[in-house]
Amino acid sequence: MINIKTNNILFWIKNNLFNDLKGSILTVIGLYIAILIFFGLFKFIFINADWEVVIVNFRLLILGRFPIGQEWRLIPSLILSCILIGMSISIWSKLNLIKIILLILILYIIFAVFLSGFASLIIGIAIISGCLAYVLSNSYVLFKIKLNLLKKITIYGWILLLPLTLILLNINGGVGTERWGGVFLNIMLAAIGISGGIIFGPLLALGRNSNFKSIKYPCIAYIEFIRAAPLIGWLFLARFVLPTLLPSLFELNKIDIVIRAMIVLVGFSSAYIAEIVRGGLQSLPKGQREAGMALGLNEFNITWFIIIPQAIRAVIPALVSQFIALWKDTTLVYALSLTELLGAANAAVAQPDFVGKQIEVFLFIAVIFWTFSYIMSRISSKMETRLGLGKW
């Protein structure tokens, strides 16, 4: 078996990398450049870089100005997130030995270098919980649990994660949004923006395709109006103009800037997701609706159970690309003087002891953004594979 695998690898390398003289030259040049970049990064990360700026400001980068002693509000959500990640990987994907070793190495670096004390203990518990969830989910047959039930539990867990986090942040006095910061603020902004976009985007798409002009034209006007300006423009509008437009009833005109940013992100993502879903709706043949009518289904059931699932299935890559773009665009709230991850990084390098340490800090936050983007990209890839997209 080993010989067969080795022969297959050598055959692939020969046919794809060294199939002719031109391909061989390009492969050698590419490998040389890749080796230079790899060893350059390795030398900087493990030899030349001074990571004290990240170690000292780790809490600032992760939580911003979140009150000390209130971290317990985030612990249940952190542990639940790791459990859901473990279950999701077990159900919809599988990790080979190389990926497991790489994941453990990354976790070890974070666990051993950047964390200590109580934070290290909590992260360790969360990681162990995720590993146990992965193992137990792989052994669901032993517990006589059906795979479909396990999938439903995981999906509902992801749906309930955001409400649970918001409840924990607001009970018993709560922590106001003005104290949120670091990558935690980026995650919350992205989660609420994506969740709101998923809810309102398809509704706007259906409204734009509606035969009722009283519904169709307002949806068209909203989508085109929102897409006519960049996100940063709407964020500035939320900061300087929105308070004067909101009524004083229930002090709506005094909503803090984080809530206003969330409103803008939901409205902005809804407009773009609406157009993506509309593209999926237009790709469906009319026979799908006619088949539903032949089965005796009413308009709501046809739309909800036949049209929408197929439309979303067809545009999963575009949807995930929009989610990734929105995740990265959360850094724009730095222009509103919010201490999100980019703002926290600038605050860290502005400290007198760490002047000139920008490379270490920005490399660290680049890894964080890349990690979340890569996870969403891989989830999209796995979903496409499961659904048979891209196969001819």
N, C-alpha and C positions, 0 to 999 in steps of 0.2 A: 504493500500500500504506500509506503514511504517513497519507494522508487517511482511509482506511478505519479504521485503528487509532484515529486521533483522534476520528472520529465515534462509534466504539464506546465510547470512554472517556467522551465527552460524553453519550452516550445513557445509560450506566450511572450517571453522576453525577446526571443529571436524574431518572431513575426511582428511584434509591435514596436520594438526599440532598435533592433539592428537588422531590419529587413533589407536595407540597401545602404549605399555609401552615404547619401545625404542624411538618411535617418540616423545612421550611426554617428555621424559628426554632430548632429543636433543633440543626440542623446548624451554624448560625451561632454559637450559644452554645458548642457543643462545640469548634468550631474556635478560638474566642476563648480558652477555658480551655486547650486544647492548646498554643496559641501562647504563652500566659503561662508554662505549665510548661516548655516547650522553651527559651524565652529565659532563664528563671530558672536552669535547670540549666546552660545554655551559659555564662551570666555567671559562675556559681559555679565551674564546672569549669575554665574557661580564663582567668578574671580574678581572682576573689576567693580561690579555694582555694590553700592552701599545701601542695603535695604533697611537701614535704621529709620529712615523717613517713613517707610510704610509700616514698620513695626510700631513705632511711637504713635502714629496717626491712624492705626488700623480701625479703631472704634469710630473716629471721625469719618473715615472713608465708607464704613459700613452703615452707620446709624446717624451720622451728622450730629445735630444738637439734641438728639433724643435724650430725655432725662435719665440721669444715672439712677439706678435702682428700679427702673420701670421696665427693664429688659424682659421680665417674666411674662409680659403680655405677648411677646413674640415667640416664646419657647414652644408652646403647643403647635403653632402654625409651622415652625421650623421642623419639628419632629414629624408632623403630619405630611409635610411636603416631601421629606426624605422617604417616608413610608410609601407615599403615592408614586414617587419616582421609581422606587424598587419594584412596586407592583406593575407599573406601566412597562418598565423594561422587560420584566418577566413575561408579560402577556403579549406585547406587541413587538418585542425585539429580543434578541439574544446577544449576550456579550461573549466573544471568544476570549481565549487566554491572553492575547496581546492587549485587547481593550481593558480587560480586568486589571492587568499589571499596570497599564498606563493610568487608569482611574485611581488605583491605590497609591501610585506614586504622587499624583497631583494632590490627593487628599492628605497624604503624609506631609508634603511640603507645607500646605496650608496649616495642617494640624500642629506640626512641630516647630515651624519657623515663625508664623505670624500670630499664633494664639498661645495663651498660657492661662493657668488658674481656672476659674469657674467657667469662662467662655470655652476653654479647651475641653472641659468635661461635658458641657452641653453639646458642643459640636460632635464629640465622640459618641455620645448617646444617640444623637440624630443619625449619624453615619451607621452605627450598629443597627439601629431600628430599620433603616433602609435596606441593609444587607439581609436582615432577618425577613423582611417583607418580600424580598426577591426570592430567597430560598423557599419560604412557605408558599408563595404564589406558584413557584415551579412544582411544588408538591401538592397542588390543590386536589389531585385525584385521591391522595391518601386521606384527605379530610372530607371526601365525598361532597365536594363543592363543584357545581357545574361551571365550566369556563365562561359561559354567558353571564352567569350571576356574578362571577368575579370581575368581569368587564364592567357590569353595571355599577358594582360597588366602587370601582376605581373612578369611573366617570362621575358619579355623584359626589365622590370625595373631592375631585377637582372643582366641581361646581360649588360645593359648600366651603371650600378653603378660603376664598375671598370674603364671604360674609362672616365666617368665623373670625378671621383676622380683624375685620372692622369692629365686630362686637367686643373682642378682647381689648382693642385700642380705646374703646369708649366707656367701658364699664368702670364703676368705682372711681369716679373722678375723671378718668380718661387722660389721654395724651393728645393735645390739640394738634391739628395738622401743621400748624406753624412750627412745631418742634420736630417734625419729620425731616429726615435728611439722609445723605449718603446714598449708597446703592439701594437701600430700603425704599427711599422716596422714588427712585427710578422704577423699581419693581411695582410699587403701588400705582404709580401713574400709568405704566404700561398695562398692568392688569385691568385697571378700570377702563382705560381707553379701548383695549381690545374687547373686553366684556360688553361695554356699551355699544361698540361698533358691530359686534356679532348680533346683538339684539335689534338695534335700530337700522343697521345697514340693509338687511334683507327686506325689512318693512318698507324702506324708501324705494328699494328696487321694485318691489311689487306695486307700490304706489305709482311709480313712474310708468309702469306697464299697464296700469289700470285703464279701463274704458271710461271711467268717471272723470270728467275734466276737472271737477272740483277737487279731486284727489291728485290727479296726474300733474297738473300745472304747478301747484305749490311744491310738490316733490322735485320737479324739474328745476324750479327756481332755487330751491334750497341747495340742491346738489351743485348746480352750476355756480351759484354765488359763493359757496364755501370753497370750491376748487379753484376759484379765480384768484385767490390770495394765498401766499405761503403761510405755513404754520406759525412762524415767528411773528407775522403780522397779526394773526388772530390772538396770539398770546399777549402781545402788547395791547391789543384792543381790550382783552379781558382785564388787564391791569389798570388801564387808565380810563376806559370808557364804560365798561360793563357796570361798575358800581353806580354810575349816574343814570343808567337805563333801568336798573332793577328797582322795583317799588320798595318803599320803606316798611311795608307790611311785614311783620315778623322779622324785621331787621335784615331783609334779603340784600339790601344795599351794603351791608357790612360783612358779607361773606369773605373769608380770608382768601388770599391769593392762591393757595394750593387747591382749594375747591374750585375756584374759577379756572385754574389750569386744567383740572380734571374735566370740567364742563366743555372746555375748548377741545381737549383731546378726544372726548366722546363724539362731539359734533363733527370734528374734522375726520376722524376715522370712519364714522358712519357714512359720510358722503363718498369716500373712496371705496369702501366696501360695497356700498350700494351699486356703484358702477361695475365693480368686479362681478357681483352676483347677477347683475343685469346681463352681462356678457354670457354667463352661464345659462340664464333663462332663454336668451335668444338662440343658444346653440341646440336647444331641445326641439325635436320635430313636433309638429302639431298633433301627430298621431298619439302622443303620450296623453294629452288632455282628452282626446276623443276616446281613447281606450278606457280612461277613468269614467267618462260619461256613459260608456257602454256597459260598465260594471254597476251602474246605478249610484255612483258616488256623487255627493254634492260638491259645489265649488270649493268649499273650505277643505274638505278631505282630499280633493284632487291636488290642490295647491300644497297642502301641508305634507301629505304622505307620498306624492308622486313627483311633483314639479320641483319643490325646494330641495329635497335630498339629491336629486340628480343634478340640479344646477350647481349646488355647492360642491358635489363630487367632481364636477368638471373643472372647477376653478380653485381647487385646493392649493396648487403651487402659487398662484397669484395672491390668494388670501394670506398664505404664510409669508410671502415676500412683503406684503403690507404690514403684517404683524412685526416682522423683523425691522422694517423701516420705522415703525412707530416706536419700538423699543429703543432704537438709537436716537430718535428725535426727542426723546424725553430729556436729553441733555440741553435742549433749547431753553428749558425753564431756568437755566443758569442766568439767562438774560433778565429774568424777573427777580434776581437777587435771592434765589432759593439755593440752599446748600445741598444740592443733589451731588452725585458722584463727581462730576466735573468740577463743580463749585468747591466741594470738599478737597479735591486734589489741588486746586489753585490756592486754597487756604493753607494747605500743608506746606507747599513749596514757598509760600510767602513768609513762613516763620524764619527768623534770623539764623537758627541752627541748621536749616536745610536749604539755604539758597544755593541754586545750581544743581539740585537733585531732581529736576523735572523729568529726566528720562526714566528713572526708577518708578516714579509715581504714575506717569502716563503709560508706561509699559504695563504696570499692574492693572490699571483700569481698562486698558485695551484688552487684556486677557479676560477680564470679567465680561466685557461686552461681547467679545468673540465667543466665550463659552455659552452664554445664553442664546446668541444668534445661531451657533452651531447646533445646540440642542433642538431649537425650533426647526432648523433645516432638516435634521435627521428624522425628527418626528414626521415632518411632511413627506420625506422620502419613504419612510416605512408605511405611512398611510397610502401613498400612491401605489406602492408594491402590493399591499394587501388588497387594494381595490382594483388592481389590474390596470392602472393608468399607464400610458406610455407604451403599451404592448400592442403590436400589430399582428 
